[in-house]
Amino acid sequence: MSLPKADLPQGTLDMLILKVVALGPIHGYAIAQRLQQISREVLQVQQGSLYPALHRLENRRWLKAGWRISETGREAKYYSLTREGARQLTVERKNWKRLAKAVRLVMQPAE
């Protein structure tokens, strides 16, 4: 039985992108692939969501980008985390943990 793909809550994509890019320089298509792989195929990020998010994060100076030759021999824009991006990832993690705890509390059966 296959489960449907999950929709991401508002703002979650930015945090996930920051986390993946924190692992090392990576191009956009590989970010989407890595998110899908790490999530065991639950998260599928479409180009129409991914690239606007990457531009937004770059404009906020949380990511920096530069062109390089990819493993396929094509030129690709590689993204790296900035210091500001690393700080933001820490903030996002804390907020996510707080939200996840609150949702767990609501979803637990009443005792």
Secondary structure, 3 states (H helix, E strand, C coil): CCCCCCCCCCCHHHHHHHHHHHCCCEEHHHHHHHHHHHCCCCCCCCHHHHHHHHHHHHHCCCEEEEEEECCCCCEEEEEEECHHHHHHHHHHHHHHHHHHHHHHHHHCCCC
